[in-house]
Amino acid sequence: MINLQDLEAAIRTAIPVSHLEIEDQSSGCGENYSIILVSEAFEGKNTLARHRFVNDLLKIQIAQMHAFSQKTFTPKQYQEFLAKKA
């Protein structure tokens, strides 16, 4: 089982993070996580490249989960995403 703090620490130590939301979608049992990750490390990478990057970064943690979903943005894209939601 992966806990939220370990997942957050793994992400924050690996890449610069400007915004991170982690949601345990498995009622606290740590088997299904969804993240929104905003980082300038994603500049110039398409969605598939970003997801592969994050999957590789978290391969040990993801191997212990039942499900993992992610949304990745550059800081500029995240501002646009928030503006559309508003």
Buried (B, 14 or more C-beta within 10 A) or exposed (E): EBEEEBBBEBBEEBBEBEEBEBEBEBEEEBBBBBBBBBBEBBEEBEEEEBBEBBEEBBEEBBEEBEEBEBBBBBBEBBEEBEEEEE
